[in-house]
């Protein structure tokens, strides 16, 4: 085990407790399992590291990412070359790969015939400078008939990407709840199911506010996002909009760390941001 202070060990213990809950409810969340594995490693809990590695490999198998599963299993074999579970799993993957027939990928649109005149696309969407997730969120809430198109347009507000926000911009799902259109709990459950983002209960997490202070208040406020913890080279960020590509790009440019995103209550995100950026 690395030389850890009592505070660091306690923080890792809390991380393990929280991410065990997350990964039990979402066993295919290999990113959270990676964080869990690293926390165990830092505490020198090798049996738990191996156990978590197996869970990661199983998640990859369930997701059809067989090459990633093989790499994870082979990492385990470097430490335990005769592990019967791993050897059996690799044999099963080999058998599956030999019988697997890939499904053809359907094209987004039929290819144009050679020499055919290019038709004008009257349904082309206008080019937007900022992809804040509006189109994807509209599909989730309107196309699924969760809310009406009118309610969506009423509650969706795209922040000006060039004007510094004076405070935390209210998240779309919070506006829906405030106007009595759709409960926040149901909105977050829907987004978690659709996006496959794991839910992070920030109200029970010891957020690293000093870490948050190291990032742009403007970006955090504009997109209602919260960098809340860092483990080794992985940065954890909470959002209430899992489709906000601009927020993803902004943070990718702001850090060299690997980023893992989590869905969280906009109320909890806002409370923490207000503590940090007054």
N, C-alpha and C positions, 0 to 999 in steps of 0.2 A: 504494500500500500504506500502511496506517495505521502510525503510529510504534509499532512493536512492539519489546519488549526481546528479546534473544536467547533468554531462557527462554520467552517467549510464542510466539515463532516456532517454537521446538523443540516446544512443546506442540501447536501447530497442525499441525506436521508429523506428529506421532504420531497425532493425531486423524484426519488424512487417511489415513495408512497403515492404521489400524484400520478405518475406515469404508469404505475401498475394498474391503477383504476382505469385510466384511459385505454390502455392496451387490452385489458380484460373485456371492455365493452366493444372495442374495435380491434380485433386480433390481426387484421390485415394492415394495420397502420405501422408499416415497417420503419417509418421515420421516427415515430415515438419509441419504437422498440430499440432503435439505434441509440437514442438518447439514454434510455434505460440501461442498455448494455454498457455505455460509457460510464455512467454513474456507478454501476457495480464494479467496473474495472478500477475506477479511481479509489474505491473503498477496499480493493483487494479481494473482492468476493468472487473468486474464480468459478466455483460451481454455478453461481447465478449468472456469470458471464456466458458460460457454455450453454446453460439452459435458455438464456435469452437469444443467443445466436441460433439455436435450433428453432425458436419461435420466429425469428426473422426469416430463416430459410423456408419455414412452412408457409409464412405469409407470401413470400415470393412464388412458391409453388401454386398457392391458391389463386394468385393473380396471373398465373401463366408465364411468369418471368423465370423460366427454368435455368437459364445461364447464370442469373444472379443467385439463384438458390444453390446451384452447384458450387459457385465461388464461396458462398457462406459456409456450406458444409465442408469444403476443402480447408477452410481456415480452421474449423474445429478439429479436423484430422491432424493438423500440424501439432496440436497439443495433446490430442487423444486419438492416436492412429487406429485404434481398434474399437472405437465407440460403436457398439452394435446398432444403435438407433440411426446413426449417421450413415453407416454402411448400407443398412436396409433402405434408408431414404434415397441414397444415391442409386441403388439398384432399381428402385421404383421409378425414379426420374428417367433413368436410361430406358426402361421398358416403355414408359409413357412417350418419350421422345421418338422412339422407333415406330410407334403406332400412331403418332400424332399427324394429322393431316391439316395443314393450315387452311383456314377459310380465306377465300379471295377477298381482297379489300375492295369494297364498293367505291367507285369514284364519286366525287362530290357532284359531278355533272357529266353528261354524256359528251364524249370527245367530238369536236367538230370534224366534219368530213373535209378531206383535202380539197382545196379549191373553192369551198363553199364560202359565200360572202358572210362576213362577220355581222351578225344581227346586233342591233342596238339593244342594250340591256335597260329596259325602262324601269326595272325593279332594283337597279343598282342602289346600294345604300350610300349616302353621302360620306365622304371621307371626313373623319374626325381627328383632331390633333391629339386628343386624350381619350384613351379607352378606360373609363372608370367603372366598367362592368354593367352599364345600363342595359345593353341589349341582352346579355346573359340573364340578368336579374328579371328582365321583363319576360323572358321565356319561362323562367321558374315560376313566377307569380301570376302572370296573365295567361300565358298559353296553357298552363295547368288549371286555369279557371279558379285559382285561389282568391284572386281579387279582380276587379274590373280594370279595363284599360284606363278609364277615367280616374279611378283611384290611384293607379300607378303614376299617371302624369301629375296628379295633384301632390303626391308625396315625394316624387323623385326630384332632387335638386343636384345639379352638377356644379361643384365649386369652381370658381374661376382659378385656373392653374397659375395665373400670373399675379393675382392679388393675395397678399398675405392675410390669412384668416385672423380675425380678432379673438376667436375662441375655437373650441372644438366644434367642428361642423357635425350636426346631428346625423346619425346614420339612418339610412332609408327604413330599416326594420323598426327603428325606434319611432320614426315619424308615423309609420303605419299603426303602431301601438298607441301612440299619443292621440291619434285621431279616431281611435276605436275601430279601425278597419280590420286589423288582424293582430292577435296576441303575440307578444314578443317571443314567448316560449315556443309557440308553434312555428313562427318564422325561423328561429334558430334551428329547430329540429329539421325543418324542411331543407334549409341550406346545408346542414351537416349531411343529410342523406343524399342530396343531389351532388354536392361538391366533393364528398368524401373527406372533408376537413374534420379533424377531431375537435370536440368541444373542450375548451379549457375553462374551468370554473375559477376565474381570477379572484373572486371573493375569498377563496380558500388558499390562494397561492401567495407566497412571500415574494412579491414582485421586487425586482432589483431596480429601484428608482434611480440609483446612481447610473446604471447602464442606460436607462431611458434618457437621462440628461445629456448623454453623449451624442444624441441624434437631433436632427432638425425639428424644432418645435413647429415650424411651418408645415412640414410634411406630415408630422404626426397629427396635428390639428385638422389639416385639410381633409385627410382621408380617414380620420378616426381610427388610427392604428397605434398599437403600443408594443414597442420592444420591451419584453418583460423579464428575460433571463438569457444567460449565455452559459453554455457548457462546452468547455474546450473550444473548438472552432465552429460551433453551431450556435446561431442566434435564433431565439424564439420570439416570434412576433404575433400579436393577437389582432384580429380584424373582425368586423361585423359584415364585411362584404368580400366573400372569397373569390370574386370574379374581377376585382379591381386590378387590372394589368398595370395601370400607371403607378399605383402604389408599389407593386412588386418591382417595377423598373427603378423607381426612386430609391428604394432600399438596396437594390442590387448594386446601384452606382455608389451608394453611401458606405458600403462595407465589403470587406473581402471574405467575411465569414460565410459559411453555408447557412442558408436561411430555411427555417421550418415554420410554416404558418399554421395558426390555430384560430378556430372560430371562438368568439367570446361575446359576452353580453356587452352591448354598447354602453350601458350604464356603468359597468365596471371599468371599461376602457376609459371612458370620459372622466370618472372620478380619479383615476390614477394620473391621467394627463394633467388634470387641474391641480393636482398636488405638485407635480414637477414643474409645469410651465405656468407660472402665475402672471 
